[in-house]
Amino acid sequence: MRRPALLSAALLPLLLGAPAEAACDLTGIRLEERIAEKSELRESANKQTVRDLRTLRDAAIVLDAYKYGAECERLVEIVKALAANPEKAIEQGGDTDEEKAESVEETREPKAPAEPAKAR
């Protein structure tokens, strides 16, 4: 399982049980319900779009956890808009260049700290 998914899975119960004064309406996204309602999003050809929507939702959860309420709300609105209009989301979806995708995936992998150069 990927690190962002683990992080969001760990934060989600904490956020759902958060006090009413929480700045960001994470429960209002209802992304899984929206995916279930839209046949376009359930098609196998659009799996990447669904993954992107879930990643954006998870990012909103993290922003809220770090007390970036305004940014979280903005991201919630973006996710809602994309999920409400799947044709547009699919149409303007991510780049399909495989080399670029591999490069982006590589940047997601944690890196070990560089070894300091030894003095002579």
N, C-alpha and C positions, 0 to 999 in steps of 0.2 A: 504494500500500500504506500502511496506517495506521502511525503511529509506534509504538504498542505492539507490533504484529506485527514491525516491524523490530527493535525492541529485544530482543524475546524470541528472534527468529531469530538475532540476534548473540550472545546470552547462552547459548542452549541448548547449542551445542558445548562451550563452556567449562565449563558445569555438568556435562555428562555425563562429561567427562574429569576432573572434580574428584576429589580424594583421597577415600578411603573414609570419612574422618571427617566428611564433609558431614552437617550436621544434618538436612536435609530429604530425604525419599525421593521425589524428583521422578520417577524412573523407575517407581516403583510406581503412578503414576496410570494409566498405560496407556490414556489417554483415547481415542485413535484406535481402539484395539482394541475398547474398550467401545462406541464409536459404531457400529462395524462389526457388533457382535454384536446390537445392539438395533434392531429394525426401526422402532420408534417414532421414534428419533432420526434415522433416514435419511429420514423422510417430509418432503416439502418444506414442509409447514405448520409444522414444528418447527425450521426453520433458525435462528431466533433463539435458541432454547434451546441448540442446538449451539454457536452463536457465543458465547453467554454462558459455557458450560462451557470453551471454549477460552480465553476472556478470563480466567476465573478461574485456569486452569492457568498462563497466561502471567504473571499476577500473582504466583502462587506462585514462579515462576522468578525474578522480579525481587526478591521478598522474600528468597529464598535468596541471591541475589547480593549483597544489601545486609546480609547476616548477621542476618536476622530469622528464625532457625530455628524458633522456637516458632510464630510467626505463619504461616510457610510450611507447617509440619506441619498446623496447623489448617485452612488453606485446602486442602491436599491431601486431608484427610479429608472436607471439604465436597464437593469435586469428585467424589471416589469415591462418596459417598453419593448425590449427585444423579444421577450416571451409572448407578449400580446400580438406581435406581428412576426411570426416565424418566417414568413416568406422573405421579409426584408432582412432578418437576421441571417438567414441562410445565404441570401444573395450577396450581402456585404461581408460574409464570413471570412475567416482567416486565410492567409496565404497557403497555397497547397504545394509550394516548393519544398521538396523532400530535404534538400540540403539545408535550407533555412530552418526547417522543422527540427532536424537533427542538431543544428547549432543551438537553437533555443532550448531544446531538451538538455543539451550538455551543460548549459548555464544554470540549469535547475539543480544539478548534482552538487552536493556539498564538496568543497575542496579542503584538503589538508593544508595547514599553514606551511609556507615555504621554509625550508631549512636555511638558517642564517649562514652566510659564507664564512668559512674559517679564515682567521687571520694567519698570515705567514710569518 
